[in-house]
Each structure stands twice: as C-alpha cells, then as structure tokens.
Amino acid sequence: MTHTALVAWSGLAIGLLFGATGQRTGFCLFRGLQRQWLDGDGRKLRAFALAMAVALLGSQGLASLGWVSLGASLYPTASLSWLLVPLGGVLFGYGMALANGCGARSLVLLGSGNLRSFVVLICLGVAAYMTMSGVLAPLRLWLEGLTALPLPARDLPALLAGFGLTPGLARGLPSLLLGGSLLAYALSHGPLRAAPREWLGGLIIGALIPAAWYATGVLGQDDFEPVRLASLTFIAPIGDALQYLMLATGTALGFSVTLVLGVLLGALAAALLTRTFVWQGFPTPQRMLRSMAGGTLMGIGGVLALGCSIGQGLTGFSTLALTSFVAIAGILAGTRLGVSGPLALSKV
Amino acid sequence: MSYPSPLTTRLALAGALLFTAPPLLASDAWQRLEPARALVGDAVPEGDGLVLELPHVSEDGSAVPLTVRFEPVLEDDAIASIHLFATGNPYPEVAGFHFTEQAARPEVSTRVRLNESQRVVAVAVSREGRVWTSEREVRVTVSGCLIRGDEETPEALANPRVSLPDFRAGEPGEVRTLITHPMETGLREGPDGEVLPRYIIETFRVSLDGETAFEAELHPSVSANPYLRFYLTPQAEGEALFEWQDDSGERAEYRAELTLS
C-alpha cells in the first residue's frame, strides 16, 4: 500500500472511532458550554477539558520524541490577522449556537438520522469554500494583508525558548502546566467522575488527536511526496468532502475526506447498533433558516479562525500555537453571545 | 446597377465561412505557442495515446502534481521526447524529457507552477518524427492555507535524494528524485521589494555507465525543490550517475551501483 493510501485509510479509521464515540457520548463543546452556563451542569464541558488535556499531552509527547514536527502544521503561524482570527472565532461560536452544535457534531447527528444537520453541513461546506477560495476569498486575503500582525513566536515553546529556557523545558513546562490544570479541572469534578460515558468520550476523542498526527506525520512521511501534517478539524474537510463528491475524477482522496466519511459512517453504525437511529426534520421554516445561518457562519468563521471547536479547540491547542489561543477565545466569546446576553438565541 | 442576389450573398458567406472555419475549429492551444509549433513542425499531430494527468482544481498553484505518459507501444519507433507547456504562465515552457533505450518507458511525474487557471499542453515526438499532443484545462484557486511565513530556505543543491527500485533486466523500474533548490523565476520580489534574480536548475541527467539514459531540461515553471519520477530500463549492471546542473554553474550529483535481479 502506498503511504498516501495508508494515510487515507487511517483517516477513515480515526473518523469511525470519532463518529461512534461522539454518537454514544454526545461529546460536544457547545452542549458543554450551554449546560454549564444555563443549567450549571459542568460534566460535558469538563469532558471537553479532559479531551484538551489528553490531546495536548499526547501531541507534545509525540513532538518531544521527535516523531512529528508540529511546526509543519497550519496552526503555528508566523503572523496573525488581529481582525480575522478573533472575528472568525466569534462568527464560528455564534454559528455553533445557531446550528445547535459544531461541524463534527452535525456529522454525528446526521449519522443518527438528523436531517437538520444535513442542511447545516451543506451550508457549512459551501461557505467554507466560498471563504477559502471562492467569492469571499479576495476580501479575506485583502483583510488579512491589511491586519497582519507579526507574532513574537509561533508557539508557546518557541516563545519560552526566547526567554532562555532550554528546548526541553520550553516544551515540557507549558504542556505539563496547561495539561495538568485541565486534568485537575476535569477530574476534580465529582459528577464527571461518576459519569463514565462523559469522561470516556473526552478520553477517546482527546487521544484521536495525537493518533491523527501520527497517521499524517509518521505513516505519511515520504522523502519525495510527504503528506501534509494535519489532525482532526472539520470545516475545510467538510468542504473538501463536498468537493470530492463533485470532482472525484480530478482530485486525490486524502485524509480530510476519509475522516469526514468515517465520522458519518461511525455515527451511523453506532446509531443502528444501539437502535437510536431516528429520522428528524425541521418543525418550522424558521428553524431551517436558523440552521442555514448557523452552518454558513460556522463555515466562514471556521476558515477565518483556521479551525473549529475541534480544529482549534483540540488540534490547534495541542500544538500550543499562539494563534490557537486567540481563536479559542473568539470561539468562546461567540458561543457566549449566542447562549446568554442581548443576542442570545432561544434554546432548542 | 446590379445587387448581388440573396443566393450569391449566401454562397459568398458560406465560402468565406468555409475558408475561415477550419483554422478556428482546429485551434488547439499548442498552435498558439511558438516553441510547441517549432516542435511539431510539418508533422500532423496524431490522436489518442499521450495522457496528461493533472487535478481539475488546484488550490496551490505553486506545486501542482503532474504526470505525463505515452501509452501505446510503437512498432519500430519509440518516443524520443515529451515537452510540457503552460499556456498561461509568463514562460510557457515547463520542461522537456528525453528518453533513450535505457529509459524506454515514456512516463514522468513532476510538480509544476501554474499562476492562473489555464490549459496545460504536452507534445510527444517519436524518433521517426511522429507527433502526439494532449491538453488539459486546470483551474487554480487561491491557496486554502492561510498566512504562512517564509520558511528558512535550506541550501540549494544540498541533499540530492534518489529512490531506486529492485531492477529486473529489461523491465522498467520506477525512479524518484528530489533536490533542494529554490527555482527562483526571476519574476518574484523578495521581502525588500527587489526582484530576486533568476536561479534555476536547468538540466537533470541520468547516465548509466557513462551513457545518458534520461535527461530533463527544466524551466522556471517547475516547482521549487524539483521532483522527478520516471522509469529506467537498465540493460546491464553498472554505475548510475544522477546530475543536476543549475544556471549559476553549480552542480550536484548522486551515484549508485545498479544491480539487476
């Protein structure tokens, strides 16, 4: 098997695991934030924090073993658009509140029979490509050039090394401090410890991030045609998957497309096996409009912020890229706007 | 005073159309390219056989994967060279590949630069002077990856990489090569606004025991760190010499002992 085929199959396998886990556990940043802020139920949010800790420790572990060089991924950028990255995060967060879940969650829900998610996904994929290379791309590039801000370093380890720390310490210190505090935040919570479904979900999904780095970075390594280092993210890949459906004869099947397919199939299998597959549609046209707006905002915002709740929240964060911290703050702010305050949306 | 009758007018129109139509209909992209016309000469390009593989859509115009190959087996003739052109690039010539009996399978992959959506043209010429052409439309969109800083550039011509298969006598074996080189086009501005001078690898040659087996001439439309995948058909065991020559006069080489199984 060629290395590119191996990477594509790994994408499918990782996607299947993600889809089945998501379907069984309801792993979701949006649901976590909403329950925390509205109902005071912190289990889902802390399960997400657990996933962040596992993703961070696993990925930095891989990097310190020298297996992957996380700097080759797209997150540790040398400069940052001070406007588009936080704005993209806010748009994504608000879109997530409108659509009642992120892109990955919509794939899982579609696999469980939720046709509302189908509408979200189509709008998301099209909006993502509009922003990446379509009608909105010239505007994006113009604004990016106008608001580019050089960063003092690409990621936290590089920043700390600039203060004179040894490379090992510069990587280990922020990883252990951030990973440790997230672990403590998650595991100190009795209700989470008492809910194995929740913490298992966080554990498995967190572990899939370094697994995907391994797939693209180690299995995809080739002197002549290396596969681009990537891990789980869903905005561009949902667009890629739609494009692949339409242009398969002229495009190569890559990790992102098989990942999306895997999530869908994994969720479908889990739903069928546990007899939880239920067809669902829109009760009103207003709800449909809301889903369309949510998908579109997530597509645009996810591209501007270089990632979604998974792509920046777990994957970008696991590289300790400075840009990722800005994007995550934007996503949290946008979600907050959608859940409470003057712009809050009704809970559905 | 006599006016031309409607019939005469129509006949004249039809005649004019007939006279002008064939060149319009037959205007393949290669005919608008001087270097391609020179290659074809008086020969009449033949139909199918030359296959050009490119993605329909590419979001990274700086490295578009391309494969060109000639499929039919010719009797008492063989493909001598295949030439690539990018009609929409400032320099349309992309590369030329020269095959011999020790590189008998006419198939090459590389990565090329396409600066806009355009038609890519391949022309194959046989030893007997027969010609085949093939064209492919490629859409190039702006990059999907967002802001990337300039990476530190590694030393040019350092680290030639060659991957060789287990050769069997008389059977084509796939060879892959890559070398570090910026392939500066001479059209791009550096960070200080000054135009960076042209600096490219111009030729790549493989010799088997001193005899040229495969040769490629490269132009600025070949992507940085030129990658070439092609086939060698060594007739006997011996030493293979891979040479890259750039326009500053520098060269790099890689030697390997070929064994046949």
Interface residues (C-beta under 8 A of the other chain):
Chain A: L74 T77 A78 S79 L80 S81 M132 S133 G134 A137 P138 L141 E144 A148 R154 D223 F224 E225 A236 Q243 L247 T249 G250 T251 A252 V303 L306
Chain B: L54 P55 H56 V57 E59 P65 T141 V142 S143 G144 C145 L146 I147 R148 G149 D150 R161 S163 R176 T177 L178 Y227 R229
